[in-house]
Amino acid sequence: MDGGSVPPPPKGSFARRYKYALPLLLTAVGGYLFLRTKKKEIDPASEVVAAESGSASAASVTMERPVSSAVVAAPVVIKTREPIPEMQQRALFKWILEEKRKVKPRNAEEKKKIDEEKAILKHFIGSKTIPTL
């Protein structure tokens, strides 16, 4: 009596069974590693020159010759933001305090640090004015 049909064991080795999928997988992993390492080698100064000139030839010229340390970076423009209202700051401090209360310290050092941070937050919440930075 044949109790059930059991499939026969697979014939051939692992590599033979997956002879099309394995090279495809290895090619994909190799391509990913190749592209990931290529991105790290790009010089930021050459990207700026290429973006300003808008041509690929300028980028290749800057890639071929070494960039000297005399290259001056473009000035950074810092946007000033309007100050956050005091009531919103207090609400934010209260929220941070609640989150600090939920934290479970792992050791005495961490507990001491959290307690100090909570004391500072309580001081800011209870004060009449909040210092501006």
C-alpha positions as CSV (number, residue, x, y, z in Angstrom):
1,M,0.0,0.0,0.0
2,D,1.2,3.4,-0.9
3,G,0.3,5.7,2.0
4,G,0.9,8.9,0.1
5,S,2.9,10.2,-2.7
6,V,6.3,11.5,-1.6
7,P,8.2,13.5,-4.1
8,P,11.4,12.0,-5.1
9,P,14.6,13.6,-3.8
10,P,16.0,16.4,-6.0
11,K,18.6,15.2,-8.5
12,G,21.8,17.1,-9.0
13,S,23.7,19.5,-6.9
14,F,22.6,22.9,-5.5
15,A,24.6,24.8,-8.1
16,R,23.1,22.7,-10.9
17,R,19.5,23.3,-9.6
18,Y,20.0,27.1,-9.4
19,K,22.3,27.5,-12.4
20,Y,20.4,30.5,-13.7
21,A,19.4,32.2,-10.5
22,L,22.8,32.1,-8.8
23,P,24.8,34.1,-11.5
24,L,22.0,36.7,-11.6
25,L,22.1,37.1,-7.8
26,L,25.9,37.4,-7.8
27,T,25.8,39.9,-10.7
28,A,23.3,42.1,-8.8
29,V,25.3,42.0,-5.6
30,G,28.6,42.8,-7.5
31,G,26.9,45.7,-9.3
32,Y,25.6,47.1,-6.1
33,L,29.0,47.0,-4.4
34,F,30.7,48.5,-7.5
35,L,28.3,51.4,-7.7
36,R,28.3,52.0,-3.9
37,T,32.1,52.3,-3.9
38,K,32.1,54.6,-7.0
39,K,29.9,57.2,-5.3
40,K,32.3,57.6,-2.4
41,E,35.2,58.4,-4.7
42,I,33.6,61.4,-6.4
43,D,35.3,64.7,-5.3
44,P,32.8,67.3,-4.0
45,A,34.8,70.2,-5.6
46,S,34.4,68.6,-9.0
47,E,30.6,68.3,-8.5
48,V,30.4,72.0,-7.8
49,V,32.4,72.9,-10.9
50,A,30.3,70.6,-13.0
51,A,27.1,72.0,-11.6
52,E,28.2,75.6,-12.3
53,S,29.5,75.0,-15.8
54,G,26.7,72.6,-16.8
55,S,28.9,70.5,-19.0
56,A,30.4,67.0,-18.6
57,S,33.7,68.1,-20.1
58,A,34.4,70.5,-17.3
59,A,33.8,67.7,-14.8
60,S,36.2,65.4,-16.6
61,V,38.9,68.0,-16.6
62,T,38.6,68.7,-12.9
63,M,38.6,64.9,-12.2
64,E,41.9,64.6,-14.1
65,R,43.9,67.3,-12.5
66,P,44.4,67.5,-8.7
67,V,42.4,70.1,-6.8
68,S,44.5,72.5,-4.8
69,S,43.8,73.6,-1.3
70,A,43.4,77.2,-2.6
71,V,39.9,76.5,-3.9
72,V,37.5,78.8,-2.0
73,A,34.1,77.4,-1.3
74,A,31.0,79.5,-2.0
75,P,29.8,81.5,1.0
76,V,27.1,79.8,3.0
77,V,23.9,81.7,3.4
78,I,22.2,81.2,6.8
79,K,18.6,81.9,6.9
80,T,17.4,83.4,10.2
81,R,14.2,82.0,11.5
82,E,11.6,83.8,13.5
83,P,11.6,83.0,17.2
84,I,9.3,80.3,18.5
85,P,6.6,81.8,20.8
86,E,7.1,81.3,24.5
87,M,3.9,79.3,24.9
88,Q,4.9,76.8,22.2
89,Q,8.3,76.5,23.9
90,R,6.7,75.7,27.2
91,A,4.4,73.1,25.5
92,L,7.5,71.6,23.9
93,F,9.4,71.4,27.2
94,K,6.4,69.8,28.8
95,W,6.2,67.2,26.1
96,I,10.0,66.5,26.4
97,L,9.6,66.1,30.2
98,E,6.8,63.6,29.7
99,E,9.0,61.6,27.2
100,K,11.9,61.7,29.7
101,R,9.6,60.3,32.4
102,K,8.7,57.3,30.1
103,V,12.4,56.4,29.6
104,K,13.6,53.4,31.6
105,P,17.3,53.9,32.6
106,R,19.7,51.0,32.3
107,N,22.0,52.0,35.0
108,A,22.5,54.5,37.8
109,E,24.6,56.8,35.6
110,E,21.9,57.1,33.0
111,K,19.3,57.6,35.7
112,K,21.3,60.5,37.1
113,K,21.7,62.1,33.7
114,I,17.9,61.8,33.0
115,D,17.1,63.3,36.4
116,E,19.4,66.3,35.7
117,E,17.7,66.8,32.3
118,K,14.3,66.6,33.9
119,A,15.3,69.2,36.6
120,I,16.4,71.6,33.9
121,L,13.2,71.1,32.0
122,K,11.1,71.7,35.1
123,H,13.2,74.9,35.8
124,F,12.4,76.2,32.3
125,I,8.7,75.3,32.5
126,G,8.3,77.0,35.9
127,S,10.4,80.2,35.1
128,K,8.7,83.4,34.1
129,T,10.8,83.9,31.0
130,I,12.5,81.4,28.8
131,P,16.1,82.3,27.7
132,T,16.6,82.8,23.9
133,L,19.5,81.4,22.1
